[in-house]
Amino acid sequence: MLLCDAAQEIGGKLYVLGGGWSITGPAPVPHAVAVKIDVPWSEANRKHRFRLSLLTADGEPWMVGGPDGEQPLRMEGEFETGRPPGLVEGADLDFTFVASIGPMELPSGQRFEWRLWIDDVSEGDWSRAFSTRRAT
């Protein structure tokens, strides 16, 4: 996972602009979360679910307003990777995606975390934390 100013996924590759930051704001700015998942050989040709959520420093979901009231800020989806012809047996398969986030108001001087779950499991390295600068 990589926090960046902007990103695209094209043909299984990630194209990243302004990547690798961990401090933002205090003004609202758009950003993106670029994700590359190494799918084990044994998990090929199986559907998997993912969920990417923005959490507060306390591990609580960050809530955003919408037409249906306040909801946790998260993206969900499914993916399935197939084994291409000629792939060496045992090799990992790549799955990439980008979550593009429009400008949003976040409180200054706070810590946040983008966390990824795959099939309702989240490993330690499936997250990226960031802070917002204090307003002056």
Secondary structure, DSSP 8 states (H G I E B T S, - for coil): -EEEEEEEEETTEEEEEEES--EE-SS---EEEEEEEEE-GGGTT--EEEEEEEEETTS-B-EE--TTS-EE-EEEEEE-----TT--TT--EEEEEEEEE------TT-EEEEEEEETTB--TTSEEEEEE----
